[in-house]
């Protein structure tokens, strides 16, 4: 008999959108890592999938709470983390270009 502990999957509990395994707001860090691995060859597919889940989360939020969710917060939570990291140097170059155009 193995002493290995079965891994619990980090999936969302709806309609509250908390992680079933760690109770953190979903997607939690382990879920993000698993999704990055699963969609390693399809980053656009990952974003589309998470956009659909963001929509579902917003609908669930409105069913449970009287106040509307903060759109920027939901975007950051569900989709924003999928964007590629940009170095400070690259961000500075983009900012310089935008200033020159303005």
N, C-alpha and C positions, 0 to 999 in steps of 0.2 A: 504494500500500500504506500503510495507516495504521500509525502508531507507537503506537497505543493498546495498553495491556497489558490482557488480559482479566482481569476481576475473578473472584477465587475466592470461592465461596460459603462462608460460615461455617456449616458443618453438623457435626453430631456424628459422631465415629467411635466406633462401638460395638464392643465392650462397654466401652471405657475412658472414653467420654464426654468426649473431648478434641476441640477444634475442628480440622477438617481443614485449614483455612487458616492458623490462627495458633498452634495447639497449646495454647491456653489451655483451662482447664476450660469445658465447654460448659454452658449458653449463655454465650459470651463477649460482650463489649460490642457488637461489630458485629452479632452474632446477635440480641441483645436489641433493638437499634435496628431491625433488619429485621423482627423479629416485632411490635414495637409499630406499625410502619407497616402491615404486613400485616393486623393485627387492630385497626386504629384504630377501626373502627366496631363491634367485637365484643370488648370487654375480658373479658367473662365467658367467651366462647369461647376466648380466649387462655389464661385460667387453667385451664379444663377441659383443653385440649390439653396444657399444661405439667404438669398433675397426672398425666395418663396417661404422659408421658415420665418424670416423677419415679418413678412405679411401675416402669417399665422399667429405669431406672437403678439402682434399689434391687435389683431382681432380678439385674441384671448384676453389681452390686457383690458380692452374696452368692455368685455363681458364681466370682468371681475372688479373693475375700479371705475369710479365716476369721472376721474380726470384722465385726459388723453396722455399717452406716453410722450416723452421727449424724442422727437424723430432722430436727432443727432446722436443721442445716447443709444437708441436701438440700432442705428446704422453702425456705430462704432462697435457695439457688442456683437452683432451678427455678421457684418460684412467688412467693416473697416480693417480688421486685423488681417484680412487676406491679401491686402495690397502689399506689393513688394516694398521692402525697406529701402529708403533713399538715404544715402550718406549726406552728412551735413555739407560737404563740398558740392555735391551735385545739387542739393537744394539751394545752395547759395548761387550757383550758376543760373538756375532757373529763375530765382528771384531777381538777379541782375538783368536777365533778358526781359523779364516782365517790366521792370523799372524803365528800361530803355525804350520799350514800346509805348509806355504810358506817358 
